[in-house]
Amino acid sequence: MAQEQPAQSSKKTTSLVKLSLLPLLTMVLCAFISLYLIKQVSQENTERSQKEMQVRLQEVSADIADKVSLYQYGLSGLRSATLTTGLENLAHATILNYSASRNIKVEFPGARGFGFIRHVNKNNLTKFLLKASAERNREFTLQTLDNHEDSYFVIQYIEPEADNYNAIGLNIGSESMRRTAALNAAKQNKTQLTAPITLVQAQQKSQQGFLLLMPIYNQAIAPNTEQQRLEQLYGWSYAPILIEEILGTVSSVKPDITLSITDITDNADNADNADNAQLTFYHSSTTNRFK
């Protein structure tokens, strides 16, 4: 009997060890389950957040697209007014009357105005400048941004003029991105948006501006071929816009998100962007351009 006591004592010790380990094992198992659940919840939250962000991004994109489409109606209205007046009778009064007939701030929120760009052949430049100066009773000054080519795309009228005065007389054909967009619009007979640019009337907003261009031909019905369209090109109705002013009218853009917008088009023609085709030109927290 004396020999059986150590074995019984050993069994009791083993049982006690097992019993003491049980809470620890339970804690470890619970901790493992908790970590797994936390990971699952975190993953689900991440996926939910990503889905919500994607939905909001689509809403913002759709709202911006709707704004641009709205501006096209304004350009189309101005083109119709120009053709109805008769191209030979087009004058500052035509643009003033059209602007007065529309409540631009209400009908086209975010647009800086609507104007006319005239296509001027090199041989007719002097005649055009003299006529434009006579209409305004002061010198009409031609502005250039870079070396111009054999034709000029001159901003002749823009309303409201007070907000866009610095743009009057600008030859947008003297800068590659503006010229490319204008020619594409004319060749394809469609509304064209430039790549991000710095508007001359908003120099402090570096590369946050755009021009929306709609071609006007010498005839109401657009010619069939690109060459014929260029030959019959009279000018463009256009709208200068700033991305910040557009976003300020978009209800889906709320202060709880930081919005960055990147131009992913081919900017090979833009010397400033030659080394960075994908340019983040707008950031909602600072409204500054980044490179």
C-alpha positions in Angstrom: 0.0 0.0 0.0 2.9 2.3 0.7 4.1 1.8 -2.8 0.9 2.9 -4.4 0.9 6.4 -2.8 3.5 8.0 -5.2 1.6 6.8 -8.3 -1.6 8.3 -6.9 0.2 11.5 -6.1 1.7 11.6 -9.6 -1.8 11.2 -11.1 -3.2 13.9 -8.9 -0.3 16.2 -10.0 -0.9 15.5 -13.7 -4.6 16.2 -13.2 -3.8 19.4 -11.4 -1.5 20.5 -14.2 -4.2 19.7 -16.8 -6.7 21.6 -14.8 -4.4 24.6 -14.5 -3.6 24.6 -18.2 -7.3 24.4 -19.2 -8.0 28.1 -18.4 -4.9 29.1 -20.3 -5.8 27.0 -23.3 -9.3 28.5 -23.2 -7.8 32.0 -23.1 -5.5 31.3 -26.0 -8.3 29.8 -28.0 -10.6 32.8 -27.2 -7.8 35.2 -28.1 -7.3 33.4 -31.4 -11.0 33.5 -32.2 -11.1 37.2 -31.2 -8.1 38.0 -33.5 -9.8 36.1 -36.3 -13.1 37.9 -35.8 -11.3 41.2 -35.6 -9.5 40.5 -38.8 -12.8 39.4 -40.4 -14.6 42.5 -39.2 -11.7 44.7 -40.3 -11.7 43.1 -43.8 -15.5 43.5 -44.0 -15.2 47.2 -43.0 -12.4 47.7 -45.5 -14.5 46.1 -48.3 -17.6 48.1 -47.2 -15.6 51.4 -47.2 -14.1 50.6 -50.6 -17.6 49.9 -52.0 -19.0 53.1 -50.5 -16.1 55.1 -51.8 -16.5 53.6 -55.3 -20.2 54.5 -55.2 -19.4 58.1 -54.2 -16.7 58.4 -56.8 -19.2 57.3 -59.5 -21.7 59.9 -58.2 -19.1 62.6 -58.4 -18.0 61.6 -61.8 -21.6 61.4 -63.1 -22.3 64.9 -61.6 -19.3 66.4 -63.2 -20.2 64.8 -66.6 -23.8 66.3 -66.2 -22.3 69.7 -65.6 -20.2 69.5 -68.7 -23.2 68.3 -70.7 -25.1 71.3 -69.4 -22.4 73.7 -70.6 -22.7 72.1 -74.0 -26.3 73.3 -74.2 -25.1 76.8 -73.5 -22.5 76.6 -76.3 -25.1 75.2 -78.6 -27.4 78.1 -77.8 -24.7 80.6 -78.5 -23.8 78.9 -81.8 -27.5 79.0 -82.8 -27.7 82.7 -81.9 -24.6 83.4 -84.0 -26.0 81.6 -87.1 -29.4 83.1 -86.7 -27.9 86.6 -86.5 -25.8 85.8 -89.6 -22.1 85.4 -89.5 -21.6 88.7 -91.4 -23.6 90.5 -88.7 -21.9 88.9 -85.7 -20.9 91.6 -83.2 -20.4 92.1 -79.5 -24.1 92.9 -79.2 -24.9 89.3 -80.4 -23.0 87.9 -77.4 -24.4 90.5 -75.0 -27.9 89.7 -76.1 -27.4 86.0 -75.7 -25.9 86.5 -72.3 -28.7 88.8 -71.2 -31.3 86.2 -72.3 -29.8 83.5 -70.1 -29.3 83.5 -66.3 -25.8 82.0 -66.6 -25.2 81.6 -62.8 -28.5 79.8 -62.3 -28.7 77.8 -65.6 -25.0 76.9 -65.9 -23.6 76.9 -62.3 -19.8 76.7 -62.3 -19.3 78.1 -65.8 -17.3 81.3 -65.9 -19.2 82.6 -69.0 -19.7 82.0 -72.7 -17.8 83.5 -75.6 -16.7 83.4 -79.2 -13.3 82.6 -80.7 -12.7 83.7 -84.3 -10.7 81.7 -86.8 -8.5 84.3 -88.5 -6.2 83.6 -91.5 -2.8 85.1 -91.3 -3.4 87.3 -94.4 -6.6 88.7 -92.7 -5.1 89.4 -89.3 -4.5 93.2 -89.8 -8.0 93.7 -91.2 -9.5 91.8 -88.3 -7.6 93.8 -85.6 -8.6 97.1 -87.2 -12.3 96.1 -87.4 -12.2 94.7 -83.8 -10.6 97.9 -82.5 -13.2 100.1 -84.3 -16.0 98.1 -82.8 -14.7 98.7 -79.3 -13.5 102.3 -79.9 -10.1 101.3 -78.5 -7.2 99.2 -79.6 -7.9 95.4 -79.8 -4.6 93.8 -78.7 -3.6 90.4 -79.8 -2.1 88.2 -77.0 0.0 85.2 -77.6 1.3 82.4 -75.2 3.9 80.9 -77.5 5.0 80.9 -81.1 1.9 81.0 -83.3 1.5 79.3 -86.6 -0.1 80.4 -89.9 -3.6 81.0 -88.5 -5.1 82.5 -85.4 -7.8 81.4 -83.0 -8.6 84.7 -81.2 -11.0 85.2 -78.3 -13.0 88.1 -79.6 -16.0 88.1 -77.2 -16.7 86.7 -73.7 -19.5 87.4 -71.3 -19.6 88.3 -68.5 -16.7 90.4 -69.7 -15.8 91.8 -66.3 -14.9 88.3 -65.0 -12.9 87.3 -68.1 -11.4 90.6 -69.4 -7.8 89.3 -69.5 -8.8 86.6 -72.0 -10.0 89.0 -74.7 -7.6 89.1 -77.6 -5.9 85.8 -76.6 -4.8 83.7 -79.6 -5.5 80.2 -78.2 -3.9 78.8 -81.3 -0.5 80.0 -80.0 -0.5 77.3 -77.3 -0.3 73.6 -78.2 -3.0 72.1 -75.9 -5.6 74.8 -76.7 -4.8 74.6 -80.4 -5.0 70.8 -80.5 -8.4 70.8 -78.8 -9.7 73.5 -81.0 -8.6 71.7 -84.2 -9.9 68.4 -83.0 -13.3 70.0 -82.3 -13.3 71.5 -85.8 -12.2 68.3 -87.6 -14.6 66.0 -85.8 -17.5 68.5 -85.5 -17.9 67.8 -81.8 -17.5 69.6 -78.5 -13.9 69.2 -77.2 -12.4 69.9 -73.8 -8.8 70.9 -73.5 -6.3 69.2 -71.2 -5.8 71.1 -67.9 -4.5 74.6 -68.5 -4.0 77.8 -66.6 -6.7 80.3 -67.6 -5.3 83.8 -68.3 -8.2 85.2 -66.2 -7.3 82.9 -63.3 -3.5 82.8 -63.1 -3.5 81.8 -59.5 -5.3 78.5 -60.3 -2.4 76.8 -62.0 -3.5 74.1 -64.5 -7.0 73.9 -62.9 -8.8 75.4 -65.9 -10.2 74.1 -69.2 -11.8 75.4 -72.3 -14.9 73.7 -73.7 -15.0 74.3 -77.4 -17.8 73.9 -80.0 -17.1 74.5 -83.7 -19.0 77.0 -85.9 -18.8 76.7 -89.6 -19.7 79.1 -92.4 -22.8 77.1 -93.0 -25.5 75.7 -90.7 -24.9 72.1 -91.7 -21.4 70.9 -90.9 -19.4 69.7 -94.0 -18.8 66.0 -94.4 -15.0 65.7 -94.4 -12.3 67.0 -92.0 -10.7 69.0 -94.8 -14.0 70.7 -95.8 -14.7 71.4 -92.1 -11.3 73.2 -91.7 -11.9 75.1 -94.9 -15.4 76.2 -93.8 -14.3 76.9 -90.1 -15.6 80.2 -88.8 -14.7 79.9 -85.2 -15.9 78.4 -81.9 -18.4 79.1 -79.2 -16.6 78.4 -76.0 -16.7 78.3 -72.2 -13.8 78.8 -69.8 -14.2 76.7 -66.7 -12.3 76.0 -63.4 -12.5 72.6 -61.8 -12.8 74.1 -58.3 -15.8 76.2 -59.4 -17.5 73.2 -61.0 -17.0 71.1 -57.8 -18.4 73.9 -55.7 -21.7 73.3 -57.4 -21.6 69.4 -57.3 -23.8 68.2 -54.4 -22.1 64.8 -54.2 -18.8 66.5 -53.2 -18.9 66.7 -49.5 -16.3 67.9 -46.9 -15.8 64.4 -45.4 -13.8 63.3 -48.5 -10.5 64.5 -50.0 -10.7 64.5 -53.7 -7.7 64.3 -56.1 -8.2 64.6 -59.9 -5.6 63.3 -62.3 -5.3 63.9 -66.0 -4.4 60.5 -67.6 -4.6 61.7 -71.2 -1.6 61.9 -73.4 0.1 65.3 -72.7 3.0 64.9 -75.0 2.2 68.2 -76.6 2.5 70.0 -73.3 6.1 70.9 -72.5 5.3 71.5 -68.8 3.9 67.9 -68.5 6.3 66.1 -70.8 7.9 64.2 -67.9 4.6 63.4 -66.2 1.8 62.3 -68.5 -0.4 61.6 -65.5 -0.7 65.0 -63.7 -2.7 65.4 -60.5 -3.8 68.9 -61.1 -6.4 69.3 -58.3 -6.5 68.3 -54.6 -9.5 69.3 -52.6 -7.7 69.9 -49.3 -5.3 72.5 -50.8 -6.6 73.2 -54.3 -3.0 73.2 -55.4 -1.4 71.5 -58.3 1.1 68.7 -57.5 3.8 67.2 -59.6 
